[in-house]
Amino acid sequence: MNQLWRHRIILILVVSLFASIPLLYALSGYRTISKLTAEMHTQDIPMIKQVDQLIEHNRDRANAVRGLLLYEDDRYIEQYYFSTSKVHDLRRLLNSSNQTPGAVKDLLSRNNAWEEEIQEVFTVYETNHPQRAKKLAKQTTQTTQTILEDLSQIKDKLYRDLEQKLELTTEMTAEYKRMCFSLSILAFLLIATTIILFHRSKPILENKTNTYRP
């Protein structure tokens, strides 16, 4: 009888082991996909938003400079410094993050140099030399356009990287589903085979038990 119970315990353990195969594989897939998804939410999407804000504030600053020199309205100075404070906040965040691409940090450095040129434009304008300030501003126009174009290219690249990760997540999910289904079938076949073999050997074990019974 003890031998029969030992075989039953072995059967239960074997069946549990086979049944856990698709479960363990599904758990592994869930962890992998969750890690990739979390990375997109905590790194990629915030980075895209920050670069997009950087483009927006830089465009506002460029428009403020053009508006000031075109209309000689001091309200554009306030707009420029407001947008500049936003850019500085973003620059601190991006420079302090290890996830910020090197191309973005390089553009931030160039952006700082552009700020110094624009500051000279404002200094000349405030000393009542608007025509000279316009000439200096024209010299910075190409730099402004280049920075905005480069930032747009970086944002597009970040979007492409995010789309690739989304496609990868979709492909991985489909692959894990297929593998889990295949493993479930395999586990079912193994469990069924084990149970059939156990039932076939059960009479033999019972006969042996009866033979040795006093």
C-alpha beads as a LAMMPS data file, in Angstrom:
LAMMPS data file: protein, C-alpha beads

214 atoms
213 bonds

1 atom types
1 bond types

-500.0 500.0 xlo xhi
-500.0 500.0 ylo yhi
-500.0 500.0 zlo zhi

Masses

1 110.0

Atoms # bond

1 1 1 0.000 0.000 0.000
2 1 1 2.860 2.325 0.763
3 1 1 4.293 1.703 -2.691
4 1 1 0.944 2.545 -4.281
5 1 1 0.740 5.828 -2.369
6 1 1 4.289 6.673 -3.368
7 1 1 3.334 6.261 -7.000
8 1 1 0.271 8.442 -6.499
9 1 1 2.394 11.178 -4.955
10 1 1 4.864 10.903 -7.831
11 1 1 1.928 11.164 -10.276
12 1 1 0.661 14.326 -8.584
13 1 1 4.133 15.898 -8.655
14 1 1 4.682 15.004 -12.317
15 1 1 1.254 16.318 -13.318
16 1 1 1.887 19.558 -11.377
17 1 1 5.270 19.949 -13.054
18 1 1 3.834 19.535 -16.550
19 1 1 0.930 21.866 -15.754
20 1 1 3.318 24.574 -14.526
21 1 1 5.332 24.687 -17.792
22 1 1 2.965 27.022 -19.722
23 1 1 2.314 29.023 -16.538
24 1 1 6.017 29.658 -15.944
25 1 1 6.555 30.588 -19.600
26 1 1 3.597 32.996 -19.501
27 1 1 4.967 34.573 -16.292
28 1 1 8.369 35.041 -17.929
29 1 1 6.725 36.691 -20.937
30 1 1 4.642 38.946 -18.711
31 1 1 7.747 40.168 -16.893
32 1 1 9.613 40.855 -20.140
33 1 1 6.729 42.760 -21.713
34 1 1 5.996 44.647 -18.483
35 1 1 9.615 45.775 -18.272
36 1 1 9.557 47.007 -21.876
37 1 1 6.219 48.777 -21.366
38 1 1 7.396 50.415 -18.140
39 1 1 10.514 51.651 -19.927
40 1 1 8.354 53.305 -22.588
41 1 1 6.159 55.015 -19.975
42 1 1 8.967 56.165 -17.675
43 1 1 11.664 57.032 -20.230
44 1 1 10.633 57.251 -23.877
45 1 1 7.304 59.085 -23.640
46 1 1 8.511 61.696 -21.067
47 1 1 11.624 62.306 -23.201
48 1 1 9.495 62.934 -26.300
49 1 1 7.289 65.352 -24.333
50 1 1 10.306 67.256 -23.012
51 1 1 11.898 67.577 -26.461
52 1 1 8.526 68.694 -27.869
53 1 1 8.274 71.361 -25.154
54 1 1 11.836 72.437 -25.905
55 1 1 10.910 72.938 -29.565
56 1 1 7.778 74.882 -28.620
57 1 1 9.557 77.240 -26.206
58 1 1 12.461 77.809 -28.595
59 1 1 9.995 78.657 -31.354
60 1 1 8.250 81.089 -28.997
61 1 1 11.590 82.723 -28.200
62 1 1 12.458 83.107 -31.878
63 1 1 9.029 84.641 -32.562
64 1 1 9.500 87.010 -29.620
65 1 1 12.797 88.246 -31.040
66 1 1 11.267 88.768 -34.479
67 1 1 8.203 90.487 -32.977
68 1 1 10.349 92.818 -30.880
69 1 1 12.502 93.940 -33.785
70 1 1 9.578 94.191 -36.194
71 1 1 7.100 96.065 -33.978
72 1 1 9.500 97.447 -31.313
73 1 1 7.013 96.353 -28.654
74 1 1 8.603 95.653 -25.273
75 1 1 5.967 93.058 -24.459
76 1 1 7.917 90.639 -26.659
77 1 1 10.827 90.941 -24.227
78 1 1 8.625 89.548 -21.467
79 1 1 7.533 86.708 -23.762
80 1 1 11.167 85.921 -24.566
81 1 1 12.258 85.743 -20.931
82 1 1 9.204 83.686 -19.953
83 1 1 9.990 81.106 -22.644
84 1 1 13.664 81.223 -21.702
85 1 1 12.863 80.346 -18.077
86 1 1 10.905 77.311 -19.338
87 1 1 13.830 76.275 -21.528
88 1 1 16.211 76.547 -18.574
89 1 1 13.945 74.300 -16.478
90 1 1 13.887 71.710 -19.262
91 1 1 17.638 72.013 -19.743
92 1 1 18.276 71.245 -16.084
93 1 1 16.017 68.185 -16.250
94 1 1 17.543 66.870 -19.460
95 1 1 21.161 67.472 -18.452
96 1 1 20.647 65.773 -15.088
97 1 1 19.077 62.655 -16.631
98 1 1 21.200 59.677 -17.663
99 1 1 18.504 58.731 -20.195
100 1 1 18.915 61.907 -22.251
101 1 1 20.449 61.131 -25.684
102 1 1 23.832 62.707 -26.393
103 1 1 22.379 64.497 -29.432
104 1 1 19.894 66.319 -27.190
105 1 1 22.614 67.413 -24.756
106 1 1 24.704 68.645 -27.679
107 1 1 21.773 70.726 -28.897
108 1 1 21.281 72.117 -25.408
109 1 1 24.882 73.325 -25.493
110 1 1 24.313 74.950 -28.892
111 1 1 21.088 76.418 -27.571
112 1 1 23.036 78.050 -24.762
113 1 1 25.413 79.637 -27.287
114 1 1 22.397 80.895 -29.270
115 1 1 21.001 82.453 -26.077
116 1 1 24.208 84.425 -25.623
117 1 1 23.895 85.767 -29.170
118 1 1 20.251 86.750 -28.591
119 1 1 21.172 88.368 -25.284
120 1 1 23.551 90.593 -27.215
121 1 1 20.675 91.503 -29.547
122 1 1 18.573 92.579 -26.547
123 1 1 21.462 94.507 -25.041
124 1 1 21.965 96.469 -28.267
125 1 1 18.211 97.057 -28.628
126 1 1 17.908 98.379 -25.060
127 1 1 20.704 100.897 -25.762
128 1 1 18.404 102.461 -28.401
129 1 1 20.046 100.908 -31.450
130 1 1 17.153 98.917 -33.007
131 1 1 18.671 98.849 -36.516
132 1 1 21.922 97.398 -35.258
133 1 1 19.944 94.887 -33.177
134 1 1 18.071 93.802 -36.331
135 1 1 21.369 93.154 -38.106
136 1 1 22.614 91.032 -35.221
137 1 1 19.290 89.147 -35.118
138 1 1 19.574 88.318 -38.824
139 1 1 22.932 86.718 -38.147
140 1 1 21.317 84.392 -35.605
141 1 1 18.389 83.415 -37.844
142 1 1 20.204 80.495 -39.455
143 1 1 21.351 79.205 -36.066
144 1 1 17.783 79.396 -34.775
145 1 1 16.411 77.504 -37.763
146 1 1 19.113 74.844 -37.559
147 1 1 18.467 74.220 -33.862
148 1 1 14.717 73.902 -34.424
149 1 1 15.216 71.532 -37.362
150 1 1 17.676 69.376 -35.418
151 1 1 15.318 69.197 -32.441
152 1 1 12.486 68.152 -34.772
153 1 1 14.688 65.421 -36.252
154 1 1 15.539 64.146 -32.767
155 1 1 11.849 64.115 -31.822
156 1 1 11.033 62.172 -34.986
157 1 1 13.756 59.664 -34.171
158 1 1 12.414 59.253 -30.628
159 1 1 8.956 58.639 -32.076
160 1 1 10.353 56.021 -34.468
161 1 1 12.155 54.280 -31.611
162 1 1 8.935 54.279 -29.590
163 1 1 6.978 52.837 -32.523
164 1 1 9.579 50.090 -32.921
165 1 1 9.266 49.204 -29.240
166 1 1 5.473 49.132 -29.548
167 1 1 5.733 46.823 -32.565
168 1 1 8.203 44.645 -30.679
169 1 1 5.822 44.449 -27.722
170 1 1 2.975 43.419 -30.038
171 1 1 5.131 40.775 -31.716
172 1 1 6.369 39.440 -28.376
173 1 1 2.812 39.253 -27.026
174 1 1 1.653 37.285 -30.065
175 1 1 4.689 34.988 -29.855
176 1 1 4.157 34.315 -26.150
177 1 1 0.497 33.525 -26.814
178 1 1 1.431 31.010 -29.508
179 1 1 4.089 29.418 -27.353
180 1 1 1.786 29.248 -24.310
181 1 1 -0.894 27.556 -26.435
182 1 1 1.641 25.050 -27.804
183 1 1 3.059 24.368 -24.341
184 1 1 -0.457 23.945 -22.947
185 1 1 -1.165 21.264 -25.555
186 1 1 2.164 19.606 -24.829
187 1 1 1.514 19.718 -21.078
188 1 1 -1.953 18.204 -21.611
189 1 1 -0.502 15.348 -23.676
190 1 1 2.207 14.685 -21.108
191 1 1 -0.319 14.704 -18.266
192 1 1 -2.665 12.386 -20.171
193 1 1 0.195 9.999 -21.018
194 1 1 1.374 9.957 -17.403
195 1 1 -2.127 9.219 -16.078
196 1 1 -2.656 6.407 -18.626
197 1 1 0.692 4.834 -17.730
198 1 1 -0.138 5.106 -14.040
199 1 1 -3.514 3.424 -14.465
200 1 1 -1.939 0.647 -16.494
201 1 1 0.644 0.009 -13.804
202 1 1 -1.883 0.323 -10.951
203 1 1 -3.219 -3.297 -11.172
204 1 1 0.310 -4.645 -11.152
205 1 1 1.117 -2.662 -8.016
206 1 1 -2.105 -3.803 -6.339
207 1 1 -1.349 -7.460 -7.214
208 1 1 2.109 -7.127 -5.742
209 1 1 0.644 -5.582 -2.616
210 1 1 -1.891 -8.409 -2.271
211 1 1 0.798 -11.040 -2.884
212 1 1 2.973 -9.755 -0.041
213 1 1 0.019 -9.263 2.339
214 1 1 0.167 -11.911 5.215

Bonds

1 1 1 2
2 1 2 3
3 1 3 4
4 1 4 5
5 1 5 6
6 1 6 7
7 1 7 8
8 1 8 9
9 1 9 10
10 1 10 11
11 1 11 12
12 1 12 13
13 1 13 14
14 1 14 15
15 1 15 16
16 1 16 17
17 1 17 18
18 1 18 19
19 1 19 20
20 1 20 21
21 1 21 22
22 1 22 23
23 1 23 24
24 1 24 25
25 1 25 26
26 1 26 27
27 1 27 28
28 1 28 29
29 1 29 30
30 1 30 31
31 1 31 32
32 1 32 33
33 1 33 34
34 1 34 35
35 1 35 36
36 1 36 37
37 1 37 38
38 1 38 39
39 1 39 40
40 1 40 41
41 1 41 42
42 1 42 43
43 1 43 44
44 1 44 45
45 1 45 46
46 1 46 47
47 1 47 48
48 1 48 49
49 1 49 50
50 1 50 51
51 1 51 52
52 1 52 53
53 1 53 54
54 1 54 55
55 1 55 56
56 1 56 57
57 1 57 58
58 1 58 59
59 1 59 60
60 1 60 61
61 1 61 62
62 1 62 63
63 1 63 64
64 1 64 65
65 1 65 66
66 1 66 67
67 1 67 68
68 1 68 69
69 1 69 70
70 1 70 71
71 1 71 72
72 1 72 73
73 1 73 74
74 1 74 75
75 1 75 76
76 1 76 77
77 1 77 78
78 1 78 79
79 1 79 80
80 1 80 81
81 1 81 82
82 1 82 83
83 1 83 84
84 1 84 85
85 1 85 86
86 1 86 87
87 1 87 88
88 1 88 89
89 1 89 90
90 1 90 91
91 1 91 92
92 1 92 93
93 1 93 94
94 1 94 95
95 1 95 96
96 1 96 97
97 1 97 98
98 1 98 99
99 1 99 100
100 1 100 101
101 1 101 102
102 1 102 103
103 1 103 104
104 1 104 105
105 1 105 106
106 1 106 107
107 1 107 108
108 1 108 109
109 1 109 110
110 1 110 111
111 1 111 112
112 1 112 113
113 1 113 114
114 1 114 115
115 1 115 116
116 1 116 117
117 1 117 118
118 1 118 119
119 1 119 120
120 1 120 121
121 1 121 122
122 1 122 123
123 1 123 124
124 1 124 125
125 1 125 126
126 1 126 127
127 1 127 128
128 1 128 129
129 1 129 130
130 1 130 131
131 1 131 132
132 1 132 133
133 1 133 134
134 1 134 135
135 1 135 136
136 1 136 137
137 1 137 138
138 1 138 139
139 1 139 140
140 1 140 141
141 1 141 142
142 1 142 143
143 1 143 144
144 1 144 145
145 1 145 146
146 1 146 147
147 1 147 148
148 1 148 149
149 1 149 150
150 1 150 151
151 1 151 152
152 1 152 153
153 1 153 154
154 1 154 155
155 1 155 156
156 1 156 157
157 1 157 158
158 1 158 159
159 1 159 160
160 1 160 161
161 1 161 162
162 1 162 163
163 1 163 164
164 1 164 165
165 1 165 166
166 1 166 167
167 1 167 168
168 1 168 169
169 1 169 170
170 1 170 171
171 1 171 172
172 1 172 173
173 1 173 174
174 1 174 175
175 1 175 176
176 1 176 177
177 1 177 178
178 1 178 179
179 1 179 180
180 1 180 181
181 1 181 182
182 1 182 183
183 1 183 184
184 1 184 185
185 1 185 186
186 1 186 187
187 1 187 188
188 1 188 189
189 1 189 190
190 1 190 191
191 1 191 192
192 1 192 193
193 1 193 194
194 1 194 195
195 1 195 196
196 1 196 197
197 1 197 198
198 1 198 199
199 1 199 200
200 1 200 201
201 1 201 202
202 1 202 203
203 1 203 204
204 1 204 205
205 1 205 206
206 1 206 207
207 1 207 208
208 1 208 209
209 1 209 210
210 1 210 211
211 1 211 212
212 1 212 213
213 1 213 214
